[in-house]
C-alpha cells in the first residue's frame, strides 16, 4: 500500500476543510454505485480523529490515515491524490502494486 498526495491536493484539503491547525483526515471507501478501483465504491474523506489506524502519513501538518477496517480498499494499491486543473477539483488515480519474485 502506498499513498501520495501532491502539493496542490494538500492545499485543496486545507481550503476545503478550513484547516487552521493540525488535523487528521480519514480516507475510506464509500458505497455510491460508482468507482474506479472497486465497483460500487469510491474514495471519501472526513476530518475526524483516528480510532484504529493501520496506516498514517503526516504531510504539511495534516495526518492522513486509514482505519484497519478500510484496508481492503487500499491493499496492493498505490493511491495518488492530485489536484486536476482541468476540472478544478481533487482527483484520485490508482495503480496496482506489483510484487517482484525470484
N, C-alpha and C positions, 0 to 999 in steps of 0.2 A: 504494500500500500504506500502511496506517495501522494502528497498534496502540495501543490504550488499555486501561489497567488501573486499576480503581478502588482506593480506599484499603483496602477490606475484602479485596479479592483480593490486594493486596500483603501484607497481614497473613497471609492464608492461606498464601502461599508461604513467608513467614518461619517460620510454625509447622510446616508440612508438611515442609520441608526442614531444619528445625532450624538456621536460619541465625544465626550469631553474628558473622560478618564479611562483608565484601563478597564477592559470589559471582555467577557467571554462570549464567543459566538459558536453556537452549536450547529453543526452540519448534520442533516439527517434526511432519509428518504421520506417522501410524502406521496401518498397514493393520490393520483389525479387523472388516471386514464391515459396519460401520455408518458413519454420517457425515452431517453436515448440509450441508456445503459441497461436498465431493467424495464421491460414493458409494463406500463401501468404506474411507474414511479418516477418522480423527478427529484432533483436536489432542492432542499429547502433550508432555511436559516432562521435562527431565533437567538435573541440576546438573553441568555439565561446561565446561571451557574451550573457547573458540571456536577453530576451525582455519581456516575460510574464511568469516567472517561477511559477509553482504551488507547486513544491517540490524541495528542495535543501538539500544536505548533504555535510559538509566540512570534508575532511579526508586528513591528512598529507599535507596541503597546496593546495589541489585540491578541487574545488567545483563541485560536480556532481549535475546536475539539470534536471528537466523535465518541458517542457513548458505546459501550460494549454491545448493547442490543442492536445497534445500527451497523456494526462492522460488516455484515453480509453484503451491504450495498457497495462497499469500497474495496472488498478483498480482491487481490490480484489486479488492481487497477491503479493507474496514475490519473489523478484528478487535477485538472488545471482550471483555475478561475481567472478570468481576464475581463477587461472592460472592452466591449465591442463598440468601436467608434461609429460604425455604420448605423447601428440601432440605438446608440447612446444608452446602453444597458449592460448589466453584468451578464456574462455568458460562461458556460462550462464546456470543457472538452474532456473526454475520457480516452485513455489508451490502455489496452490490456498489457499487463506486465508479462514479460517473457522470462522463463527460467532457463538458464543455460545448464545443460547437463553434460558430463563427460562420458 
